[in-house]
Amino acid sequence: MTEPATETRSVIVEREFAFPAERLWRALTQPHLIEEWLMKNDFKPIVGHRFNLRGEWGGVLDCEVLTIEPQKTLAYTWNFSHEDAAFDLRSVVTFTLTPTSAGTHLRVEQAGFSPTQKQAFGGAHAGWKQFLAKLDEVLARGD
């Protein structure tokens, strides 16, 4: 008898940016820019690179770059170890960039939430919206 597949949920947030994909890609892959809109980090755009994202709340996310397709797709693990299963998260975040006539469409998907992680799921949904608003501010400055 086989074990049933564990059902997981994904947070998907999409946003249009009035900037070219090249500019958005820079903000997604340069550590000093990532820190401005997401978190402190030691990111390198190299498949297999392990890095941490350090949140203002004191939490540390363990990450590993899985996919890099310049100006198209970036994916990395987004893992948070916690004693409480409701917050112990093993997930993958994928950024997909699509050029549009007005700039770039960004789709962010964080996959891997269990059905019992309702609070973490809701927090991620709200969090990604805030992160993308900050990203827009960083892009507008033109760093």
Order of alpha helices (4+ residues) and beta strands (2+ residues): beta-alpha-alpha-beta-beta-beta-beta-beta-beta-alpha
